[in-house]
Amino acid sequence: MIPMGDNTVEGMSKSDEERRKATMCSNIIQFKHAGNDSNYPNHQQARADPNQKLKEVFGIDSIFTNKTDKKTPFVEKVEKLMWEAMKANSFRDDGDWRDLRNQAIVFFDEYMKKSDTELINLAELTQFIILKQSLWYLFEGAQEALETSKTQFDDVKFIGRRINELWIQSKMTEAELDGAKPPIWSDEKDLHAALRRVTISKKTFDMPGMFPEDVTDDKPGDTTTLDPTKPTENPMNLLLPAYETMWRVVMRCFLEIKHRGAPNRSDWTAILRGYLEDLGDPNCKPNDAFHKSSATASSVRPVEIVKEALRLYPPTRRVHRMYYDEQVAANIEECHRFEILGGQDPLTFRPERWQNICTAQRQEFYDKAALSASIQKDWLNYRTAKDTLKNEEAKLGYMPFAHYCAADHPKTKEFASKMIALVVAVLCNGLKDEWELVDPTSLPLTGVPLDSDRAAYEGLKLKRKA
């Protein structure tokens, strides 16, 4: 595999070199062969080839693994699911986030009530909220299943933990596995059963009076189109992109705000608590709440806190493509930490920096976002402003969603970023200042980014302050 963007050109200034690498990575992501302007003819094959391991490990068949499938039906499906979650009638509707807000708070409270009252596993708490919320809006039968299942609390924790374990194992070399059998989806019987219990609300059983938690794995009998053992019907097709990448960004954003001693941490906390309060107002316009300037000295907006989390901790650190039997990788994480984007302190979490990045295009976008829910003309202006800002940011190396993501494009109104802000806000509001790290040395010194590895901070715990 060739990690495009790692090589340097002699005699080029550092900023020019960073711009060159950012352009190469952007081109790779956009199916321009070898990082140049030559378009590769088969986009789907180039995307799917490097992801074949995911088929074995997670049993999926989606636009990320299928070499011939078209992305349009998938995108249209998830767009509709996100609109329904936001209570939006169409892409021109700003929606109503009260249900999403209240769900996140309820799921936080549920975890806290059922867990140790003195110690909290932060990764597990974050996974629980995001996974349960993802299940709630992605699958029609999940709400009833989660409300009636006797085992749903443990099931959700298990599913979240096992997904992470499988992902880590899928990246291991033969030497790293040290003789252990590589994970295969067909072996994950317990995970299949847990997924059924939390996604399927109705089943046909041989005996009356049975409940989802009583169903054995060899008697699915479900009346839905969900089946973990059938690749095209596997709920993991939707869960992986919605959940697996998000929880790590949320956890690291929370740690940066609350547990790294940043001088502006109180301001950032207040901004997100204000955002959470705004979303509970029946008259709230979610786009306004996400983009509005705060009353703090720095005037930081919720969106800028999220953008900084995505800059330091992009959901996908590297994007892989297969061009003419040669695998190449765009190193998004490296690009996000360039000085052309992050200035003189690119390894520090500092949301204030976004007020000085692409300033004119950013203000234009904020202005248009406030109007995007009214008429067709306003929405088209919003889309143009968003795309213009995204393109300018990409020139500086900022590509957190790899140029195109159904949860980030104009029609879904930054759904993914707003969800990150929501869950971080719930954590800040719920945990308040009453919890501290069990081991303060578990995080690096200020100015050093948190570890981006998927296994990092799995065991990190918070304890109640004395």
N, C-alpha and C positions, 0 to 999 in steps of 0.2 A: 504494500500500500504506500502511495506517495502522499505525504502530508503537505499538500500545496500551501505555500505561504511561508514555509520555514526557511527557505533559501534566501540569501541576500544578494544585492547587486553592489559591487565594489564602487566606491566613489559617490554613492547616492547619500543625500542627507537623511537623517533619521526620520524626519517627518515625511519626506518623499518616499522613503522605503516603506513606512507604515501605510501610506496611501496606496502604494503599489500592491502590498499584501492584501489590504482590505478589498481592493478591486478584484484581485485574483480569487479570493474567497467568495466574494459576491457572485462572480461569474460561474464558479463551480456549482454553487447552490442553484443558479438559474440555468443549469444545463448547457453551459458554454464550455465546450470540450477543452481540457488542459488549461483552464483559466483564461482563455482568450475569447474573442467574440464569435467563434464558430459554434453555432448551435448544434448540439447533439440530436440526432433525429428521433431517438426513442426515449422520451422523458421517463415513461413509466418503468421501463426496464432498468434505466440508470438509477432510479430511485429504489427499486425493489431488490435488485441483485445483492447489495450489501446487507440487506435485512433478512436474508433467508434463515439465519439462525433463529430469528424470532418466531418463525413458523414452527420449528421443532420445540422450542422452549415454552411458548405460550399458545400454540395451536391456533394461531390466527390466520385469517385470509382477508386482507384489507388492501387499501391503496398503498400501504407501506411495504407490502410483501408480494402482492399479485403483480406479475410482470405485464399483464395485458389489461387489467381492470382500469376503468376510467375514473378519474377523481370526482367528476361532476355529481353523480348520484350521492356519493358519500358526503360531499360538501353541502349539498342541498338538505340532506337528512340532518346533519348536525346543526346547520343553521336553524332549521325549524325547531329542533330541541332547545337550542339556546334562546330563541324568541319566546318559546313557551315558558321557559324558566324565568325569563325577564318580564313576563306578562306583556310582551310586545306583539302587536298585530302584524307588523311587517318591519322591513328594514328602516322605514321612516319614523317608526314609533320609538320613543325614548324608553318606554316600558315602566315597570314598577318593581323595584328590588326589595320590597318589604318582606315577601315570602322567603327569598334567598337569605336575607339578613336574619330573619327570625329562625330559620332552620339552622343556620350556622351557630347562633347563640344557644339554641336548644341542644344541638349535638355537643357543643363545648360543655354545657352544664351536665349532660348525661354522662360524659366521660369523667368529669370531676367527681360526680356523686358515686360512681361505681368503681373508682380507682382509689389507690392509697391516698390518704388525706395528708400525708406528710411529705411524700416524694412523688414527682411526676416525671415520666419518661416523655420528653418533649417531642421526639420523633413520633412516638406512638400516638400522642395526643393530636399532633398535626395531621398525621395519616388518617386518623379516625374521622376527624371533621371533614376533610376533603374527600375521602373515599365515600363516606356516607352521603355527602351532598351530591357527589357525582352520580352515585347509584340512583338517588332520588329523582334527578332530572333527566337522566339518560334512558331509564327503563320504565315502561308504563306500569309494570306490575310491582316495581320495587317498593313503592310507598306502602301498599297493603302488606307486602311480604315483610318489610321491616317492622311494621306496626304489630304484626301477629306472631312473628317468629319468637320462640322462647330462647333462641340461641344467637340472635342477631348481634348483640354486643360483642361476644367472643368471635363470631364469624367475621365481622367487619375488621376487627383487630388482626385476626389471622390472615385474611385476604391481603390486607395492606402489608403486613410483614412478609408474607410469602412472595408477593409480587417483587418486592425489593430483593429478597434472597435469590430468586430465580434470575432477575436481571443481572445481578452481580456475578452469579455462577455462569451465566451465558457468555460473559466477557472473559472468562478465565481460559488460559492456555492449558494444554494437557499437563504441563509441568506444575502449574498452579493448582490444578485439580488433585494432583498427587495421588493418582490411582483411583480417585472417586469417579463414579459414573456421571457423565454429563447429564444435566437435567433434560427430561423428555416429558412433554405435556401429557401424554397418555398415562404416565405414572402418577400424575397429581390427582388421585381420586378424592382425597380430602378437600382439595381446593375446588374441584368440580362440584362436589356436594354443597360446599359453603356458598359458592356462587349461585347455585340453584335456589338455595334457601333465601337469599337476599334479593333475588331478581324476579322470581316467578311467583305470582300470586295465586294461580289456579292450576290444579293438576287433576288428572283422572286416575283414580286409584282402584286397585282391586277390592279394597275393603273400605266401607264408609267410615267417616269419622277420623280419617288420618289428616295430619297437618304437615306442612312443608318440612318441618324439622324431623319428621318420622320417615321421610322418603329415603329409601336406599338408592345408591347411585346407579344401580342396574335397572331401576324402574323409573325412568324420567317421567313418562306419561304426560308431559306438559302440553298445554293447549296454546302455548305461545311459540314464537319463532326463536327462542333463546335455548341454546344447548351448548354447554362448554365443550362437548366432545365433537361437535361439528364445526369445522373452521369458519364457514360463512355465517354461522349463527352464534358463534362464541362471543359472550359479552365482553371479553377482553379486547375485541376489535375497537370498542368505544372507550373502555376503561383505561387502556394504556395511554393514549394521547391525552385524555382528560385529567387523569389522576397522577400517573407515575412521575411526570416531569414537574408538576405544580407543587407538590408538597415540599420538595427540597428547596425551592425558591422561597416559599412561605416561611419555612423554619429558619432559614438563614437571614431573611429580612427581619424577622422578629428578634433574632439574636443580635443583629447589628444595631437595632433600635434600643433594645433594653439591656443588653449584657456586655457591651464592649466599651462602656465609659465615654461615649461620644459627647462632646459639649452641648450639642443641640438635641440630645435624646428626649428631653422633656417636651420640646416643641414638636418633634416628630410624633410622639405619643399623643399629644393633644390634637394634632391634625387628623390622625386616624380615628381617634375617638369622636371627633367632630363629624367625620365622614360617616361613621357608623350611626350616629344620631341623625344625621341628615337623611340617610336611607330609610329611617323609620317614619319619616314625615310623609303623610299621604299626598302632600303637594310637592314633594321633592321631584326634581328632574335629575335623574341619575347622571347624565352627562355633565350638567352644571356642578353637581356635588363632587364629581371626580376631578374636574379641571379647574375649579374655582381657587383663587388665591386665598391663602389662610391669613388670619389676623396676627400671626407670629411676626417677629422682627424680620425674618428672612422671606416671608410671604410664600413659603414652599407650598405646593399643591399636592394632594394625594397621588396624582398621576406621576409626579416627579419622584416621590419615594419609591413607587413601584418600578419606574424606569431605572433607578439606581440599583435596585435589587436585581433586576434583569441584566443590567450591565455587568455587574460583578459575578453573578451566578446565572448565566443563561440556561434556560430549560434543557436545551440540547447543546452540549459543549462543542461537538464536532458533527458536521453533516457529511455523510459519505455518499459518493456516487461511483458507479462503475461505467467507465467509458472505454469501449473497445477492449474488454477483458483486463483493463487496468483500473484498479480502485484508487480513487483520490479522496482527500478529506479537506474540508474547509474548517479551519480552526477558529470557530466563532469566539470562544473564550479568550484566545490570544488577541484577536482584533478588538474585543471589548475593553482590553486593558492597555491599549495603545495610548500614547500621550496626545495624539491628535484628537482623541475623544475625551480622555480623562485629565488632560492637563498635567501639571507637575505632581499630582498625587493620585495617579490612576488606580492604585491598589487600595485606596481608602474609600469607605462608604460615606458619601457626602451628596445627598440629594440636591443641595443648593447649586451644584455645578450645572444642572440642566437649564437654569435660567440664562446661562451664557453660551449655550450650544444651539446653533441654528436659530438665533433669537427671533428674527423676523418671521421665518416660516412657522416657528412654534406659536407665536402670538396670533398669527393668522389662523392657525388650526384651532387654538383655544376659542377665538371669536366665532369661528364657523361651527364648532362643536355645540355652542350654546343655542344655535338655531336649527340643528340638524333634525329635530323632531317635528318640524312644521310642514313645509310644502316641498314638492319635488325639487324646485330650484335650489332651496336651501340644502337639501340632502346632497345634490350634485356638487355644490360648492364645498360642503363638508368632505365629501369623498376626495375631491381634488386637493384640498388643503392637507388631508391626512396622507395621501399618497406622495405629495410634494415633500412634506416633512420627513416621511419615511425614507425617501430616496436621498435626501440631503444627509440624513443621519447615517445611511448605509455607506456613503462616501467616506465617512469618518470611522467606519468599521462596525457600526451598531446594527446588528441583525438578530435580535433575540428570538424571533419566530421564523428565522430562515426565509425571509422575504414573503412567504405566504403561509398563513395559518387560518383555518376557518374561524378560530376564536379571536382573531385579531383584525380581520379585514373590516372595511367600513360598514358592511351590512350587519355585523354583529357588535358594533359599537365597543370595541376593546373589551369584550366579555372576559377574556382570560386575565387581563390586567386588573379589571375591576374585581374579579374574584380573588385575586391575590391580595388586593387592598382590603377587601372585606374580611378575609380570614385572619390576616395579620392584625386588623383592627379588633376582631373578636378576641384574639389572644392577648393583645395589649389591654383591652378593657376588662377581660375576665381575670387575668392574672395580676393586674394592677402592679403595684410595687411591693407585693407581699411575698415574692419568691426570688430566690437567688440560686446561682450555680452551686451544686454540691462540690464540684471541683473547679475553682476559678482558673486553674492552670490548663483546663481542657481546651481553652480557646487560645489562639495565637495572640501575640502582642498587637497593639494598635498599629495600623499601617500595613499589616500582613493580612491578606484575605483569608476568610474561613476556608477550610478544606472543601474542595468541590467533589471529592470522591463520594459515590453513592453510599458507601459503608460508613462514612465519617459521621460521627455524632449519633449513631444509632443508640448508644447506651447513655447519652448525655441526660443527666437528671437535674431537676430543680427541687429545692427544698424550701419549706416555709421559713421565712426569716424569724429569728428568735424574738 
